[in-house]
Amino acid sequence: MTEAPQRFSISVSNSVLDDLKERLERARYPDELEDVDWEYGTPVTILREYVAFWKQHYNWNEVENKLNELPQFTLITNGLKHHFIHKRSLRANAIPLILIHGWPGSFYEFAKVANQLTEPEGNQQAFHVVVPSLPGYGFSEKPKKRGYGIAEIAKGLNKLMIKLGYKKYSAHGGDWGTLIAHTLASCYPSECVAVHITSILFPPPSLWNFPLAHLKFLASSIFGAERTYGHEEAKRLERLQTIMKTEMGYFHLQTTKPQSLAYGLNDSPIGLLAWILEKYHGWTDRKMFDISSDEAKEIIVTTTMLYWVTETIPSSMRIYREYRDKNIMTGSLSDGITTLSSKVPTGVAFFPCDFPPCPKEWAECYANIQRWKEYDKGGHFPGLECPDVLTSELREYFDLPVVKNEFSA
């Protein structure tokens, strides 16, 4: 007998909120250098503005009530209780779609998109939308033993979709969601029959599996990326190298000693806010997502709150260590998963302020690319930055005959 999903509502106690208020009042700010802007991390002046907004204008109870308008549930799969939004469409031809967030994200990232996808105008494609909180994030249960990485998360999400009654479904993801969606396509192609991603995180082609593509990759180090891959791809690879040097400090910390970092972030709300705010500043399109605006402050403080009230910043960061440990054991990237090839139709949307994509030729080695769309605005969190654009992109991709055929077969 299949266990039925249990209805869920967010309810944060007053004692948690009172404790948070006291901590914000007693916050101790560090000094900072003159004229460094964001080069050393989140500036104290910006953080003080956000904390003032948090204390004086932000209303968690209003946000909680708004989030509780979404149909939320919990269900145990793969040994852990998963929290998720499940919003079904009334359309007979609706496509089941799971939307998968990354770090420092949450189910909140797709709240607007979920509503738009299930309730389209006219004859636009409709979707049955499932938005999980990843294990160890938000209101999902935290893994208690090491080894619960991308492969185990994908296993749990596949079981979740099956338990919800979807024999075939599709997946969209960014950040860790990209790797999880690709894992679903690679390991469960009979159930996950179409994928769409925004963070294009495929490694250089291996000599064993893709000898010609690998030789071309080697040639790029001798003759230069521009001569090998072309001007645009060379610019992206150059920008990616810059990002690896200047923006990946968090990654090295979270892949090595996440527990030591967790003490400070779990104990200090301003420390947690500064850690998350830095990522939103660095990874969003600031021409359309002005972090000084009240709208951006509301989004970033809500994201911080979802980690704070659930005390999941420690568990959310451990996925990085699991990733590293599997790399050491397998000598490959991303839990050993992106070295697997998938024949499942895959759509790609590149937003310019996201991490630069790998060359398209690399992606084509690992995935069955059916759509590669490059936008002129947007960043790492399109569901928050430009939900209308992401919604249209998903509809256009799933309107392709090669994709629709997967659900009619």
C-alpha positions, 0 to 999 in steps of 0.5 A: 500500500502506497503511503499518501502525502501528508498536508504541510503548513509552515509554522514558525514558533514565536520563540524562534522569531523572538530569539532571532530578533534578540540576535539581530539587536546584539549583532557584532559587526566586523571592521572593513578596509576602505574602498574595497566594495565587494572584493573582500565579500559583503560590505558592512554598509550593505549588510547594515542596510539589509539588517535594518530592513529585516528588523524594521520592515520585514514581516515573516508572518506575512511571508509565511501566510503567503507561502502557505497558499501553496499546496505543500506536502511531506512524504517519506521516500528513500528513507527521508521525509521530503517536503514539496509543493505539488500543484496540479493543473486542470488541463488534461494534457498537462506534463508532470514537471519537477523543479529542482533548486540548488544552493543557496536556494529553496522551494521558494525559488520556484513559487511564482513559476509554479503558479504560472506553469499550472495555470496558463493562458489560452492554449499554452502548455500546462504542467503538474508542478512538483517543487521539492526542498532537497534533503537537508534543505528547508523543511525536508529531513536532514540526512544523518549519515555520510554518502547522501549525495547527488545519486541518492537525492535523485533516487529519492526524487524519482521515487517521489514522482512515482509515488505521486502517480507519475509514470513519466515526468520531466525535470528542470534544474539549476545549480545542483538541480542541473546535476540532479536533473541530469542524474534522473535522465541518466539513471531513470530514463524510463520515468524521467523522459525530458530534462531542462537545465540552466546551469550548464555544468558538464566536464571536458570530454574524457579520452576513453568515451569521447576521443575526438572531443577530448583531443580537441580539448587538448588542442585548445590548451596548445593553440588557444580556445579561440582557435579551437572553439571560436570567439564566444566560447573562448570568452566564456571559458576565460570568464569561467577561469576568472570566476574560479579564481575570484568567486569559489572560496565558498566552494572550497570551504564547503567541499572540505570543512563544512562543519567548522563553517556551520557553527558561525552561520547557524549561530549568527543571523547576520553571518548567514545573511552576509554569506547568502547575500554575497552569492546573490550579488555575484550571481544575479543580473544586477541590471534587472535585480537591484539588490538595493531595492526592497523587492530584492531585500524581501527575496534575499531575507526570505531565503535567509529565513528559510535556512535560519528557522529550519537550521539547515545551513549546516546540512545544506552545505554537506552536499558539497563535501559528498560531491568532493568525496565521490570525486576523490573515489571516482576521479570524475565530476559531480558524484560521477554522474555527469560522466554518464551520457543521457539519451533523454531530450535535454533543453538548455537556457543560458542566462548571461550572469549565471556561471558561463556554460561549458562549450556546447560540444562538451554538453552534446557529448553527455546529453541529447541537446534539443534546444540551446537558447541564450538570453540577454538578461538574467542570472543564476536564479531565473525563477526569482529574477525573471520568472516570466522569462523562465516560464516562457522558456519552459513552455517553448522547450516542452512544445518541441515535438521531440519532447511532447512525443515522449509523453504521448508514446 
